[in-house]
Each structure stands twice: as structure tokens, then as C-alpha cells.
Amino acid sequence: MSTGSARALVLRNARQLEPTTFDLPELGEDDGILRIEACGLCGTDHEQWSGHIGAAYAYIPGHEIVGVIDAVGPKAAERWKVSVGDRVAVEVFLSCRTCAACLAGQYRRCVKHGVRHFYGFISSDEAPGLWGGYATHLYLHPDALVLPVPAGLDPVVATAFNPLGAGIRWGVTVPNLQPGEVVAVLGPGIRGLAVAAAAKAAGASFVAMTGLGPRDLPRLELAAMFGVDLAIDVATTDPVRALRAAGFRGADVVVDVTAKAPAAFAQAIRLATTGGRVVLAGTRGAGESTPGFDPDHIVYKELTVQGALGVDYPAYEEALRLLGSKRFPFEQLPRETVGLDGAEELIARLAGEKEGAVPVHGVVVPND
């Protein structure tokens, strides 16, 4: 017996989001229902919509989810330490909490769920179907992980917990950033700005950021508010020379968050100082070459190059704390919010398939 209904957008095929109604499930002792207040958008969203990230099933996209506990079983409430009415952020991945990977804190590799069974990418045919953020409600599985949102933090702004968590993990945790080090961030989108803020909050002495051309210039102009000391348009300026002109032989840590920008990797290697660490958190694009890349520089400089995929619970916790502190003005990001009826048009603009303004931060507010 259902307890009501929810509205959602189901991705049936590439570029086809279909309004769909789902019954809300009757809960047991160990699960819950979230009333979704906001769902942030990122590159994954428009790559799913355009078919670059495909699935053999229909599903509700959306994984940067913030909402209010609408109903919860007693065991789940005790485990998550929540009550009805509490505002929480939802971790993307599920964790069985019992396999070796989960016990080691690597729950992205959970043997039960893994990297293809996470919020925003689960078949809508899997009961109860409400597995994504483009919906009025989300099913909280017993294996879900939720985080409390600081009091007074607007839920739309709170969706930045996901990119800021990424910034903390990619810019601080993975490269083991030390106070006083120099950081270079490639890409001025919300994740690049988040890396910069995270690095400065962790004690980086100097942060440089690169962008490319007219689309990135407004974002580079925002960068100083997020801890960036030097913003560089690589369309007109050599970033290595710019960093040297600022008094540095190179960056101790370089974080590349660009997407489908093959030349950026070569710039990352050139920007790194001897003994530096390069973190690759953006994808190049399948089959793309890397123009200008000379692997000998990795040898000569004795660089460490590491890929980074996803975030983890501790990074999300720190992200929500940093958002709550309001040290950096994430509430001032150029942002566009839409209801379910406007989601597809905004995603098409983010994908570059429709003309119009592209906000730094896009958010779906499904109950609008």
C-alpha cells in the first residue's frame, strides 16, 4: 500500500526526459523517504542526457541531492541519527557496511553496489524507482549514507557540498597538500573553484587558476573570491610563464579538473615543479590525444601523477562544514534554478546543445 505519489523525470533515451509519476513505498524499519529540496547539476548530468554516459535501462538522473527527511523507519533513524524534518545531503554511493571495501572506507567499490549502482544511475524499474534527484522524493535505501546540513544553510547552496567535497578530496586529500604549498587548478568551473577554496582553506600559500577564452573569463573574474591569487587565460597567456612571473618555478600540486580538454594534461605536467604532484580529476575524452605532452618531463621532474574519481564521506562532511562557515561566498555563484519542467532546457545549455547563458551552478528545485 503506497503512502502517496512522487513526480520525477525519467531518462528513457538520450535527450529524452519523460515526466513520470511513482507511488511512494510503504516503509519498513530500516529505510526512509526524502522530500527533495534541490539537486545540483554537473558534467555527469549533461553527459547522461546527451548519451555520452549510457545505460541499457531508464532511470532518474541527479546525484547532488539535498532534502528533508519525510518519513523514516526507527532502525534507519537511529543509524542515520535523523528525525522527520531534518535537512540532509545524500552521499552518491551506497554502502553495505559489511564487505571488505566498505569496512576499509572504500565504499565506492562496495561488492553489493559498486560504481554502477548509485543515486542518479539506478534503473527506475528497480523498486521503488525513486533513485535520482530529478524528482520530488527520493527513496533512502537501508545502505544509503546521509549527512546533516548545517542550520541556516540554504538547501540550494547546500547542493555545493558535492563539488566542494570533490575539491577537498582532489585538491587536499589525494595530493596530501601541505600548508605553504603552491597550487595550480586547471578549469574554472564550480569544481575548479571548489578546489581553489579547499586548497586555500587547507593552508596553500598561493593558488593559480587557468581558463580558456571568452566563456571562462567571467569565471576567472570570480576566482579571487574563492582563494585564487592568479587567474590565467591560457588563450592569451602561457601559464608556466605567468606562474614564474609571480615568483614560482612551478606548483607543488596541480589539479586538472577540465573535461574534454586534451591539451590541459600537458599544461599540468609543465606547471608542476620538481617533485610535484599532479591530480587528474577530469576526463580527456575517449580516444583523444594529448597535444604537447612530453612524458619525459614526468621522469625529469620525478612527478607523481594520480587519477581521482569520486568523493568520500569525510570530504563531504568537511565540505558542509566549510559551506556552513561561509568563508567563501558560494551563495554568490552565478546560479540558475529551475523546476522539473525547466530541467531539460537547462541541461541542454550546459551540454552546449542549445544557445543561452551557462551558469556556473545549475540546480533543479523539483517541488517548484
Residue pairs with C-beta under 8 A, 6 or more apart in sequence:
1 26
2 23
2 24
2 25
2 26
3 24
3 25
3 26
3 27
3 71
4 23
4 24
5 21
5 22
5 23
5 24
6 21
6 22
6 23
6 24
6 130
6 135
6 136
6 137
7 19
7 20
7 21
7 22
7 135
7 136
7 340
7 366
8 19
8 20
8 21
8 22
8 60
8 124
8 129
8 130
8 132
8 134
8 135
8 136
8 340
8 366
9 17
9 18
9 19
9 20
9 60
9 61
9 134
9 135
9 340
9 343
9 344
10 17
10 18
10 20
10 58
10 59
10 60
10 124
11 17
11 18
11 48
11 49
11 58
11 59
11 60
11 61
12 18
12 58
13 51
14 49
14 50
14 51
14 54
15 49
15 50
15 51
15 348
15 353
17 49
17 61
17 134
17 343
17 344
17 347
19 340
20 124
22 124
22 128
22 129
22 130
22 135
22 137
23 128
24 33
24 128
24 130
24 137
25 33
25 127
25 128
25 130
25 139
27 33
27 71
27 72
27 73
28 73
29 73
29 74
29 75
29 76
30 73
30 75
30 76
30 79
30 142
31 72
31 73
31 76
31 139
31 140
31 141
31 142
31 144
32 69
32 70
32 71
32 72
32 73
32 76
32 77
32 80
32 82
32 139
32 140
32 144
33 69
33 70
33 71
33 72
33 130
33 137
33 138
33 139
33 140
34 65
34 67
34 68
34 69
34 70
34 88
34 90
34 137
34 138
34 139
34 140
34 146
35 67
35 68
35 69
35 70
35 136
35 137
35 367
36 65
36 66
36 67
36 133
36 135
36 136
36 137
36 138
36 366
36 367
37 66
37 67
37 68
37 87
37 155
37 156
37 365
37 367
38 65
38 66
38 67
38 155
38 156
38 158
38 159
38 337
38 363
38 364
38 365
39 62
39 63
39 64
39 65
39 66
39 133
39 134
39 159
39 363
39 364
39 365
39 366
40 64
40 159
40 160
40 162
40 163
40 361
40 362
40 363
40 364
41 62
41 64
41 346
41 347
41 350
41 361
41 362
41 363
41 364
42 64
42 162
42 163
42 190
42 191
43 259
44 53
44 63
44 120
45 61
45 62
45 120
45 347
45 350
46 347
46 348
46 350
46 351
47 53
47 351
48 55
48 61
48 120
48 121
49 61
49 344
49 347
49 348
49 351
50 351
50 353
55 121
55 123
57 123
57 124
57 125
58 123
58 124
58 125
59 120
59 121
59 122
59 123
59 124
59 131
59 132
60 120
60 124
60 129
60 130
60 131
60 132
60 133
60 134
60 135
61 120
61 121
61 132
61 133
61 134
62 119
62 120
62 132
62 133
62 134
62 135
62 364
63 92
63 118
63 119
63 120
63 121
63 132
63 133
63 162
64 133
64 159
64 161
64 162
64 163
65 89
65 90
65 119
65 133
65 138
65 159
66 87
66 88
66 89
66 90
66 149
66 155
66 156
66 158
66 159
66 161
67 87
67 88
67 90
67 138
67 155
68 85
68 86
68 87
68 88
69 82
69 83
69 84
69 85
69 86
69 87
69 88
70 84
70 137
71 84
72 80
72 82
72 83
72 84
72 140
76 82
76 140
76 142
77 83
80 88
80 140
80 144
80 146
81 148
82 88
82 146
82 148
86 148
87 148
87 149
87 155
87 158
88 146
88 147
88 148
88 149
89 146
89 147
89 149
89 158
89 159
89 161
89 162
89 316
89 320
90 119
90 138
90 140
90 144
90 145
90 146
90 147
91 119
91 144
91 145
91 146
91 147
91 313
91 316
92 118
92 119
92 120
92 162
92 310
92 311
93 107
93 108
93 110
93 113
93 115
93 118
93 119
93 145
93 310
94 107
94 110
94 112
94 113
94 117
94 118
94 119
94 141
94 143
94 144
94 145
95 102
95 107
95 110
95 113
95 143
95 145
96 102
96 107
96 110
96 111
96 112
96 113
96 143
97 103
97 107
97 143
99 110
99 111
99 112
100 111
101 107
101 108
101 109
101 110
101 111
102 110
105 312
107 145
107 312
107 313
108 114
108 115
108 309
108 310
108 312
109 115
110 143
112 143
113 143
115 310
119 131
119 132
119 133
119 138
119 144
120 131
120 132
120 133
121 131
121 132
122 131
122 132
123 131
124 131
128 139
129 139
130 137
130 138
130 139
131 138
131 139
132 138
133 364
133 366
134 340
134 343
134 364
134 366
135 340
135 366
136 340
136 366
136 367
140 146
145 313
147 161
147 313
147 316
147 317
147 320
148 320
149 155
149 158
149 161
149 320
150 320
150 321
150 323
150 324
151 324
152 324
153 320
153 323
153 324
154 331
156 335
156 337
156 363
156 365
157 323
157 330
157 331
158 320
158 323
159 361
159 363
160 190
160 194
160 319
160 323
160 330
160 333
160 361
161 316
161 319
161 320
161 323
162 311
162 316
162 319
163 190
163 191
163 194
164 194
164 197
164 198
164 319
164 322
164 323
164 330
165 311
165 312
165 315
165 316
165 318
165 319
166 191
166 194
166 195
166 281
166 310
166 311
166 315
167 191
167 193
167 194
167 195
167 196
167 197
167 198
167 199
167 319
168 194
168 198
168 202
168 311
168 315
168 318
168 319
168 322
169 308
169 310
169 311
169 312
169 315
170 191
170 195
170 255
170 257
170 279
170 281
170 308
171 177
171 183
171 185
171 194
171 195
171 196
171 198
171 199
171 202
171 253
171 255
171 279
172 198
172 199
172 202
173 314
173 315
174 279
174 306
174 308
175 253
175 255
175 277
175 279
175 306
176 277
177 183
177 199
177 202
177 203
177 204
177 252
177 253
178 203
178 252
179 202
179 203
179 204
179 205
180 203
180 204
180 205
181 203
181 204
181 205
181 252
181 253
182 204
182 205
182 206
182 207
182 208
182 243
182 248
182 250
182 251
182 252
182 253
182 273
183 195
183 196
183 199
183 204
183 206
183 207
183 208
183 251
183 252
183 253
183 254
183 255
184 207
184 208
184 209
184 210
184 239
184 243
184 251
184 253
184 254
184 255
184 268
184 271
184 272
185 192
185 195
185 196
185 199
185 207
185 208
185 209
185 210
185 228
185 254
185 255
185 257
186 192
186 209
186 210
186 254
186 255
186 256
186 257
186 258
186 261
186 264
186 267
186 268
186 271
186 282
187 209
187 210
187 211
187 256
187 257
187 258
187 259
187 261
187 264
187 282
188 209
188 210
188 211
188 216
188 219
188 220
188 222
188 223
188 231
189 219
189 257
189 360
190 333
190 360
190 361
191 257
191 281
192 209
192 219
192 255
192 257
193 209
193 219
193 222
193 223
193 226
193 228
193 333
193 360
194 226
194 319
195 255
195 257
196 207
196 209
196 223
196 226
196 227
196 228
197 226
197 227
197 322
197 327
197 328
198 322
199 207
199 227
199 253
199 255
200 207
200 226
200 227
201 227
201 322
201 327
201 328
204 227
204 253
206 229
206 230
206 246
206 248
207 227
207 228
207 229
207 230
208 228
208 229
208 230
208 231
208 232
208 239
208 242
208 243
208 246
208 251
208 271
209 220
209 223
209 228
209 230
209 231
209 232
210 231
210 232
210 233
210 234
210 239
210 264
210 267
211 217
211 219
211 220
211 231
211 232
211 233
211 234
212 233
212 234
212 235
212 261
213 233
213 235
215 358
216 233
217 233
218 334
219 360
220 231
220 232
220 233
221 231
222 333
222 334
222 360
223 231
224 231
225 328
225 329
225 332
226 328
226 329
227 328
229 246
230 242
230 243
230 246
232 239
232 242
232 243
234 267
239 267
239 270
239 271
240 250
240 267
240 270
240 271
243 250
243 251
243 271
248 273
249 273
249 274
250 271
250 272
250 273
250 274
250 276
251 271
251 272
251 273
251 276
252 272
252 273
252 275
252 276
252 277
253 276
253 277
253 278
253 279
254 268
254 271
254 272
254 276
254 277
254 278
254 279
255 278
255 279
255 281
256 264
256 265
256 268
256 278
256 279
256 280
256 281
256 282
257 281
257 282
258 264
258 282
259 282
259 283
259 285
260 283
260 284
260 285
260 288
261 282
261 284
262 284
262 285
262 288
262 289
262 290
262 291
263 290
263 291
263 292
264 282
265 280
265 284
265 290
265 293
266 290
266 291
266 292
266 293
266 294
267 292
268 278
268 280
269 278
269 293
269 294
269 297
269 298
269 301
269 303
269 305
270 292
270 297
272 278
272 301
272 303
273 301
274 301
274 302
275 301
275 302
275 303
276 301
276 303
276 304
277 303
277 304
277 305
277 306
278 303
278 304
278 305
278 306
279 306
279 307
279 308
280 305
280 306
280 307
280 308
281 307
281 308
281 309
284 290
297 303
298 305
322 328
323 330
333 359
333 360
333 361
334 359
334 360
334 361
335 359
335 360
335 361
335 362
335 363
336 346
336 357
336 359
336 361
336 362
336 363
337 362
337 363
337 364
337 365
337 368
338 345
338 346
338 362
338 363
338 364
338 365
338 368
339 364
339 365
339 366
339 367
339 368
340 364
340 366
340 368
343 364
345 354
346 362
346 364
347 362
348 354
349 355
349 356
349 357
349 358
350 358
350 362
352 358
